[in-house]
Amino acid sequence: MRVTGTGHASMRIDTAAGSILCDPWVNPAYFASWFPFPDNSLLDWETLGQVDYLYVSHLHRDHFDAKQLRDHVSKDATVLLPEFPTSEMEDELRELGFTKFLKAPNEQVVDLPGGLKIMIQALTSPTDGPIGDSSLWVEYDGVRLLNQNDARPTDLTVFAELGHVHAHLLQFSGAIWYPMVYELPQAAKTAFGKQKRDRQFDRTWRYIDDLKADHVFPIAGPPCFLDDALWQFNDIHGDEGNIFPDQSVFLAEYAKVGGTNGIVLLPGSVAEITTEGATTTHPVPVEEFFADKVAHLEEMRERKRPVIEAEKASWRHPEVDVLGEMKRRIEPLLDESIYLAKGVGGPVRFDLVGYDGESVESIVVDFPGKEVRPYADEKVRYRFRTERALIEHLLHIGEVDWVNSLFLSCRFSAARIGQYNEFVYAFFKCLSEERLQYAEGWYDEHERAVDAEDITLDGWVVQRRCPHLKADLSRFGIVEGEQLTCQLHGWRFDLSSGRCLTSVGHKIRAHRADEQTPAPAGEALS
Ligand code: FES
């Protein structure tokens, strides 16, 4: 089996029974904030795009690049489609010209002609990607590969059960706006960033240890930020709180925990994988490449400047009545929302900075009051400050997912009262009837489900499944003193009260093992 690195989470897998192109991302994403790192735009995409199969793991724009898919991927390719709850991915791919689809039943091995086998695991909670993320398992001639990319399943058992895996490709770096955009003192931001960076690595080691593959390939990050306004997010400034460590940092950190089987793929690197081992060739020596990282980024920044400027020129739509449009689009959804609106539990304020960089229009999405209105000098749960032009653009194009556009762009600042609130982001990624109904239904089903099984962890009896997204705490739970941390997403719980310390709601059922009476289980949305 041959794996060609094509940048970020993208790769081309070649076997004698067919080729699969995964997540080809080349064009900037999220308001021209993210670019693939290392640069992959100079690869021979005409040849790379001539494949038998296409796999797009999910709809995040650093995985689903509509322009690249339309212009450079063969429309004869059969799309290997994860079993997602909505048809958005298929609809978007059809619009781009793809006509052949193989809908892979979730977690079932599919036999393709010539002895190629695949299995796709789709994750479908409202917090997985934009309503869905997935991983692809491939087997040919006894060689097995798992392209986990940035999916976060609770465990990898379903893949491990199919036999020893030879190549495990997974995310290790950050892909979020936290904590950089928060209006916090620099020292606090650094401390939170460092915590997050450590947690990302801990999670990666956990997955690697779960699967015990022969070779581990760090993929799906980090992106690079080429706009001058975002340049500070690149991990080139010696900031220990930067959440975007690169592949060379991965190798160094992995070595500290005893990892010796890491292989970095640069765009154009080719790994030949057999049951016996792997041989990899690179377009330039990997160490040399990372030693010159700053020069690479600076050169790329100059080359891509016109692309960024052209995108920026398309954002302003002064004819859009932002308050009126937000009312029209969002109020009907607020009216229908039960779980998400209750979960947010307070007003969310948008401060929109005008074209002159100074005037500010302040709009509130009032979740309890179910309306969108001008800010009325009140306390709010979250406050976002961003350019009015960005919101104009989202309204102009009818964007249904403000996470997969505005928030991932990092072109905003934020402040909040109290803990992280996942419902805020779940709501703003569901600005369509179809998505909102799905998310509401999902929470309804999961909040009602009683998870009765308990385990004992370091002197505490706790519910087995994490109140966040059901990770098995016998594997992901770490108890320190009276606190439990679930390593899947790093959420923390105070065991004596059951309170979630990371987000509102999500109380855990726990009591000391030597106590008879368990603490009452919490209301998830309390
Ligand atoms: S499943 Fe997300 S923190 Fe436990």
Boltz pocket constraint, residues with backbone or C-beta under 6 A from the ligand:
constraints:
  - pocket:
      binder: B
      contacts: [[A, 466], [A, 467], [A, 468], [A, 469], [A, 470], [A, 471], [A, 486], [A, 487], [A, 488], [A, 489], [A, 490], [A, 491]]
      max_distance: 6.0
